[in-house]
Amino acid sequence: MIHFVLSISRQGKVRLTKWYSPYTQRERSKVIQELSGMILTRGPKLCNIVEWRGFKVVYRRYAGLYFCMCVNQEDNELEILEIIQYFVETLNRYFGSVCELDLIFHFHQTYYILDEILIAGELQESSKTTVHRLIDAQDSLVEAAKEKENTVSYIIAQVAS
Amino acid sequence: MALSGMRGLSVFISEIRNCQNKEQERLRVDKELGNIRTRFKNEKGLTPYEKKKYVWKMLYIFMLGYDVDFGHMEAVSLISAPKYPEKQVGYLVTSCLLNENHDFLRLAINTVRNDIIGRNETFQCLALTLVGNIGGREFAESLAPDVQKLLISSSCRPLVKKKAALCLLRLVRKNPDVVNVDGWSDRMAQLLDERHVGVLTSSMSLFVSLVSNNHEAYWSCLPKCVKVLERLARNQDVPQEYTYYGIPSPWLQVKTLRALQYFPTIEDPNTRRALFEVLQRVLMGTDVVKNVNKNNASHAVLFEALALVMHLDAEKEMMSQCVALLGKFIAVREPNIRYLGLENMTRMLMVTDVQDIIKRHQAQIITSLKDPDISIRRRALDLLYAMCDTSNAKDIVEELLQYLGTAEFAMREELALKAAILAEKFAPDLSWYVDVILQLIDKAGDFVSDDIWFRVVQFVTNNEDLQPYAALKAREYLDKPAIHETMMKVSAYLLGEYSHLLARRPGCSPKEIFSIIHEKLPTVSTPTISILLSTYAKILMHSQPPDPELQNQIWAIFSKYETSIDAEIQQRAVEYFTLSKKGAALMDILAEMPKFPERESSLIKKAEDTEADTAELSAIKSRAQQQASNALVVTGQQPTNEPPQVTQLGMVKIPNINMENNHVDQEVAQTNGITGDVEPQNADILGDLLSPLAIEGPPGVSGTETLSEDGALALAPVGEQENAIKPMVDIAERFHALCVNDSGVLYEDPYVQIGIKAEWRGHQGRLVLFLGNKTTSSLDAVQAVILPPSHMKLELSSVPEVIPPRSQVQCPLEVVNLRPSRDVAVLDFSYKFGTNLVDNKLRIPAVLNKFFQPITLSAEEFFPQWRSLAAPPLKLQEVVRGVRPMSLGEMANLLNSLRLIVSPGLDPNANNLVASTTFYSESTRSMLCLVRIETDPADRTQLRMTVASGDPTLTLELKEFIKEQLISIPTASKPPVPQQPQPTTQPISSSDPGALLAGLL
């Protein structure tokens, strides 16, 4: 299973963290610190796997951004590596040629997309089309609620209550 | 795409991004947190939109690494909002901020349950996702039946179903009993009939988890798995959206292949045939293609298929096909495939008898040991270790030794251990074994644990033929200009025992042996001095007829150490001195060590124990232990026959008594009395003499178990003995903080707080210990004893035996620094509260840097000094690896905080730092120290350091000291083990008397 997902920029800034195993806040920052030190310093053309504290961290670099997933030693590393790729492709489809800034300013969307792909550290859905459709549906639900809030009758009702 | 705009949030993120430095960021964040706090307080005026916005901001701030504990409640409360937009935010932010151990989550269980059993599909999804991601045991117990119901309900749509499957998987992981296997296995089989690939993927994950616990119940699912595989392999009825780079869901294939590995075998011939057909297709049909993603995906399936073939122990033909594939993989350019090839070869060795085929690839594997990638090197090392036998041991071990010279810090300990074990297990002859171990110590002394050299001593002791050879080798190493301390120990030991066998060779007379060993004495640490004293005693005994000159020399040394501050050394010196005056009786007492009983190698045992550990961790651990045990003057050199706990206490208390009343005669008499017996077990009264070996126990003592426990204890760091009362602060962390600061809390537990305030002037210091009783009853039997290192004089004024309730006593402690040394004084502090006896050993922050006086030098002053201190031992240089990465600015701050003042711009190269300080001690007076650090901007984990001063010991100690500060040594806290949540620490309320006391200081 995937214990956590991290996305760290080349400068060591954290762009996304998702923890499927319980870590306290202090442990989380320690993990991030340790892994940044290990992964950001690795040169190109090395393999995408680092061994860490009896676990394996599979990572992949996209421009200035590293996506990392931590799994058990006996898990299938290449499978995880392609989950990363699939996640990034899904982000790309949603944002339209995704860049780091998208993930910074719309970090909440990134989390929603991740939640449609992984649950409990396991792959939930492997179809980009389906994920895309579900996220769109969520977005329109939110939009609809917003429009409703802006109607005059709603505002009057709020003031009256 | 609809990106719901949230202006306030975007503006905030931009502002954070514009912050120039961490300080500005912190200020901005603090401001925002203040704002959010006040807005949440008068909640009335908060619109749902605003509430959402603030919760998002909080999550962003949390991601930056700040604490937002106050906001947990707000996030959780949004879960029960009636409308989707708020609820959605509440669910997501809660699952990011909290983990399963947070109490707040309990508040939400009811709402979550209502959402799961409610009719609103979108709410169901949100709730299932939260439980799937952070649900704990309590969730498992109260929600599992509902989730199961959803999963098998026919009206439930795929989008909910797949979430329910993974949600149930999480709950099963938290508590396997929530699924009743009897009723569930049929349901599971039905779920595997699912056509929808998304739902099937989730169900398969659930199945893997269930079957890994209990395969017996799920035999009926086995053929279904094979069906799924067939469907995917033939690409039948797989929608386009579920193929990935042309491969029908590689993830589902991998999971299904994994599930099958939990069944011990496949009996039904039809199923077996169908499966092998699929496997054969995967093994043969996977080609290396250009597209890296396609390649990864197809090889993910291939490696999983390989694992299944190995598991099923298929026909010989298929197995050799697998080995051939792996042999191809370890030589390809693609590093991931190379890595996995090596890994799977190692696995293959464990399950089947393919050693001979794999040996054909030995040359390629050895090449991988030099791969630029540490991950691959690790795999290669493991594989070489696994494939080693008598036929190739010599080659492999020699490769490992060669590699040891260049290997990085992180791998050396593992490498050293593995080389030692292989050498022991497969040595073609014993002299080769001795050669290997001595080379190992020579090349990587820091990474050779004591076990390794204990073992070589055992072998030599037990094999008479080996003794002259080993002694000769040891003698040769002593000729080297600089040798490692461990080498010093082992050579001194071997020469003490066996140098008389060499006596006729040139340069090996007792006198010569003595002088070459004694030459090194000033450079070794306290425990080694004890060994050297024993060696001298043995040399004295073997020089027959006695050489008066040598005798006088050695006696002079003994009488010098009779006043040593270290109890162990003192005792040895006193005893040997008296013994050696007894003439012939000496021969009986100091006779050769008897043979050790044959037993399992403690090394191999150790290797097995630490197999799960990564090399790094264990290296760091043992280093931390070493440091801790250096700090404690008494290094667990315990007599072997006593139960460990008594010894520990005994060792601490004895010195004081011994030093005051030297009942030497009486003690010697006792020793003599016992040693008079010729029975083998008593020969080990000198076990004290050779105490490190005690880890293996003296002959004739039964019960290896207890003895190895002994050994373990000897290595245990200070302060790890079991106290019923646990400290409330991280002692190591407090110590490190106080090394930089001059006042603060050194120790605290529910009853006692110890604070420290220090003033330093030149080589002297005055510390005040504040011992505070936090309770409303008095503390009894308070004892504070200082265990000083040899380089320091410490005087603690008397400590009252009772501390009255809620009061504080001050105990001044005078410190005089005699010589430069990194050793640390220890305060043994104990007291009684009720029936609990609490005993702690605390390091006192009177460390090297406290005796620095900052000094800033100009270029005109610096360079002449730098040039005049030209060569070792006054100027030492070392390349340090494994440095904790930090910017140049951070490093300068670190040095400044140690009072090593950095002179910016002095070095023309901007990547270098130059610092200077003055060190004070009684022997050196004031001494200028100069430091230069050259960093590598491309690799922050390594640097070159040059240290110079007018005193060789100071230069060495200072260099090691700075090195310790630069290399990151994590505090002793346990690594997080995801499956085992650790309880959160209790918050300390402000009405706590401890906090009040802290205020007093």
Chai-1 contact restraints between the chains, C-beta under 6 A:
chainA,res_idxA,chainB,res_idxB,connection_type,confidence,min_distance_angstrom,max_distance_angstrom,comment,restraint_id
A,H3,B,P978,contact,1.0,0.0,6.0,A-B,restraint_1
A,V14,B,M63,contact,1.0,0.0,6.0,A-B,restraint_2
A,S21,B,P978,contact,1.0,0.0,6.0,A-B,restraint_3
A,P22,B,N99,contact,1.0,0.0,6.0,A-B,restraint_4
A,P22,B,E100,contact,1.0,0.0,6.0,A-B,restraint_5
A,P22,B,N101,contact,1.0,0.0,6.0,A-B,restraint_6
A,P22,B,P981,contact,1.0,0.0,6.0,A-B,restraint_7
A,Y23,B,P976,contact,1.0,0.0,6.0,A-B,restraint_8
A,E27,B,P976,contact,1.0,0.0,6.0,A-B,restraint_9
A,S29,B,G65,contact,1.0,0.0,6.0,A-B,restraint_10
A,G37,B,P885,contact,1.0,0.0,6.0,A-B,restraint_11
A,L46,B,P335,contact,1.0,0.0,6.0,A-B,restraint_12
A,L46,B,D373,contact,1.0,0.0,6.0,A-B,restraint_13
A,C47,B,P335,contact,1.0,0.0,6.0,A-B,restraint_14
A,C47,B,N336,contact,1.0,0.0,6.0,A-B,restraint_15
A,C47,B,Y339,contact,1.0,0.0,6.0,A-B,restraint_16
A,C47,B,D373,contact,1.0,0.0,6.0,A-B,restraint_17
A,C47,B,S375,contact,1.0,0.0,6.0,A-B,restraint_18
A,N48,B,N336,contact,1.0,0.0,6.0,A-B,restraint_19
A,I49,B,Y339,contact,1.0,0.0,6.0,A-B,restraint_20
A,I49,B,S375,contact,1.0,0.0,6.0,A-B,restraint_21
A,V50,B,S375,contact,1.0,0.0,6.0,A-B,restraint_22
A,R53,B,T614,contact,1.0,0.0,6.0,A-B,restraint_23
A,R53,B,P975,contact,1.0,0.0,6.0,A-B,restraint_24
A,G54,B,A612,contact,1.0,0.0,6.0,A-B,restraint_25
A,G54,B,T614,contact,1.0,0.0,6.0,A-B,restraint_26
A,N76,B,V254,contact,1.0,0.0,6.0,A-B,restraint_27
A,N76,B,A300,contact,1.0,0.0,6.0,A-B,restraint_28
A,N76,B,E304,contact,1.0,0.0,6.0,A-B,restraint_29
A,L78,B,N296,contact,1.0,0.0,6.0,A-B,restraint_30
A,L78,B,H299,contact,1.0,0.0,6.0,A-B,restraint_31
A,L78,B,A300,contact,1.0,0.0,6.0,A-B,restraint_32
A,E79,B,W251,contact,1.0,0.0,6.0,A-B,restraint_33
A,E79,B,V254,contact,1.0,0.0,6.0,A-B,restraint_34
A,E79,B,A300,contact,1.0,0.0,6.0,A-B,restraint_35
A,L81,B,N296,contact,1.0,0.0,6.0,A-B,restraint_36
A,E82,B,N296,contact,1.0,0.0,6.0,A-B,restraint_37
A,E82,B,A297,contact,1.0,0.0,6.0,A-B,restraint_38
A,Q85,B,N293,contact,1.0,0.0,6.0,A-B,restraint_39
A,Y94,B,M1,contact,1.0,0.0,6.0,A-B,restraint_40
A,F105,B,S10,contact,1.0,0.0,6.0,A-B,restraint_41
A,F105,B,I13,contact,1.0,0.0,6.0,A-B,restraint_42
A,H106,B,L3,contact,1.0,0.0,6.0,A-B,restraint_43
A,H108,B,W56,contact,1.0,0.0,6.0,A-B,restraint_44
A,Y111,B,L92,contact,1.0,0.0,6.0,A-B,restraint_45
A,D115,B,T129,contact,1.0,0.0,6.0,A-B,restraint_46
A,I119,B,T129,contact,1.0,0.0,6.0,A-B,restraint_47
A,I119,B,G132,contact,1.0,0.0,6.0,A-B,restraint_48
A,I119,B,L166,contact,1.0,0.0,6.0,A-B,restraint_49
A,A120,B,G132,contact,1.0,0.0,6.0,A-B,restraint_50
A,A120,B,L166,contact,1.0,0.0,6.0,A-B,restraint_51
A,A120,B,L169,contact,1.0,0.0,6.0,A-B,restraint_52
A,A120,B,R170,contact,1.0,0.0,6.0,A-B,restraint_53
A,E122,B,L166,contact,1.0,0.0,6.0,A-B,restraint_54
A,E122,B,S205,contact,1.0,0.0,6.0,A-B,restraint_55
A,L123,B,T201,contact,1.0,0.0,6.0,A-B,restraint_56
A,L123,B,W251,contact,1.0,0.0,6.0,A-B,restraint_57
A,Q124,B,K162,contact,1.0,0.0,6.0,A-B,restraint_58
A,Q124,B,L166,contact,1.0,0.0,6.0,A-B,restraint_59
A,Q124,B,S202,contact,1.0,0.0,6.0,A-B,restraint_60
A,E125,B,G198,contact,1.0,0.0,6.0,A-B,restraint_61
A,S126,B,T201,contact,1.0,0.0,6.0,A-B,restraint_62
A,S126,B,S249,contact,1.0,0.0,6.0,A-B,restraint_63
A,S126,B,W251,contact,1.0,0.0,6.0,A-B,restraint_64
A,S127,B,E241,contact,1.0,0.0,6.0,A-B,restraint_65
A,S127,B,Y242,contact,1.0,0.0,6.0,A-B,restraint_66
A,T129,B,E241,contact,1.0,0.0,6.0,A-B,restraint_67
A,D139,B,A2,contact,1.0,0.0,6.0,A-B,restraint_68
A,L141,B,Y84,contact,1.0,0.0,6.0,A-B,restraint_69
A,V142,B,S4,contact,1.0,0.0,6.0,A-B,restraint_70
A,V142,B,P85,contact,1.0,0.0,6.0,A-B,restraint_71
A,E143,B,A2,contact,1.0,0.0,6.0,A-B,restraint_72
A,A145,B,K83,contact,1.0,0.0,6.0,A-B,restraint_73
A,A145,B,Y84,contact,1.0,0.0,6.0,A-B,restraint_74
A,A145,B,P85,contact,1.0,0.0,6.0,A-B,restraint_75
